[in-house]
Amino acid sequence: MDGDNASGADNQQERPADVAWWIVGFVDGEGCFGASIVRNRTCRLGWQVQPEFSVTQGERSLGALELLKSFFASGTIIRNARHDNHREAIHRFSVRRTADLRNVIVPFFESHPLRTAKREEFQRFVRILRLMKTGAHLTRDGLNDIARIVATMNHRRISRLLESSEAIRQPPHLDG
């Protein structure tokens, strides 16, 4: 009877054209396009932009994340034990490598558009990646522009960078 299950992962792998649209629907419901700006004193401005595409699932749905990893031929799957009232561990498929985000993830979702409000998150995500490609994240103004975009994504609160009076007072390091 498994052969009659049109939504099963095995059946999806047998129909490559359908896999792409299954991924769009799955990511529309479960995916996240985001970026963090974290303190990193080794960076020129002391802050680092970390864009990430991720999908999180419970252990019983690990196969769906493995399908994503295989399909995109990039990313990692990380297991996190839960410390809440759920009985299973969670797993997160994550793509953080900028080249993979630019060359694999973005082109896929540009040619297979998301259908929910997640499309707006994706568009903001693409803006961040494009700003980074131009080196904007290496300038104070560009980093602030990226931080303002990040603050509008995924119901986030304002970035620590934008809250930091220290960041405003510090001139950019002009060496290296």
Number of C-alpha atoms within 10 A of each C-alpha: 4 9 9 8 11 10 13 12 15 14 16 19 14 10 10 12 10 14 19 19 15 15 21 20 16 15 22 17 15 14 20 20 22 21 23 18 19 14 14 12 10 9 13 17 20 16 21 19 21 15 22 18 21 20 20 21 19 17 17 11 12 17 13 18 22 14 18 22 17 11 14 13 11 18 20 17 19 11 16 13 12 13 9 7 6 10 11 15 14 18 22 20 23 21 23 16 14 16 11 15 21 15 10 15 17 18 12 15 17 13 9 13 16 21 13 13 10 20 16 14 20 21 15 20 25 20 14 25 24 13 17 18 12 10 12 18 24 20 16 19 12 17 24 18 16 25 22 15 19 25 17 14 20 13 8 11 10 15 19 16 20 17 10 10 10 10 17 13 8 11 11 15 13 8 5 5
